[in-house]
């Protein structure tokens, strides 16, 4: 599901012909599932945003975490703008950089048991990924660095899991970096 946003001319000329021939519409059942999910979306996003902020604060206190990115944190470069535009919620995604680069990031990711290792975002289950080798994997290292994506960066899309369980899960991997 999704939305096509653009001028009426753009939608009519570019997308409608493709939609007519490619069958780009949901089945009635899938449309119903999407509508049912929308009924609780604001509640889920509020809960996931709160959990993500708790994780971001915890990650900031971890000695082997070099940097944490979450719009709710005052340390985020666009904190004020994000809070104004997002009704005071930072969203469910937290990115952080671990000391030790790619090998350290993989060690943390591989040590998780609760987080699903995937490049997908936006589930009720917490997911974890290494952006430099997934979503930004086709870019050169210089392009990734220009975008702020280092080899030590990990992206966590916080779901509805218990925060203490998530801390334990990530703590297991961070503990490996000390040895």
HELIX and SHEET records of a PDB file:
HELIX    1   1 UNK A    8  UNK A   10  1                                   3    
HELIX    2   2 UNK A   11  UNK A   15  3                                   5    
HELIX    3   3 UNK A   16  UNK A   22  1                                   7    
HELIX    4   4 UNK A   28  UNK A   39  1                                  12    
HELIX    5   5 UNK A   41  UNK A   60  1                                  20    
HELIX    6   6 UNK A   79  UNK A   85  1                                   7    
HELIX    7   7 UNK A  101  UNK A  111  1                                  11    
HELIX    8   8 UNK A  131  UNK A  133  5                                   3    
HELIX    9   9 UNK A  141  UNK A  146  1                                   6    
HELIX   10  10 UNK A  163  UNK A  178  1                                  16    
SHEET    1   A 5 UNK A  65  UNK A  69  0                                        
SHEET    2   A 5 UNK A  93  UNK A  98 -1                                        
SHEET    3   A 5 UNK A 153  UNK A 157 -1                                        
SHEET    4   A 5 UNK A 127  UNK A 129 -1                                        
SHEET    5   A 5 UNK A 116  UNK A 117  1                                        
END                                                                             
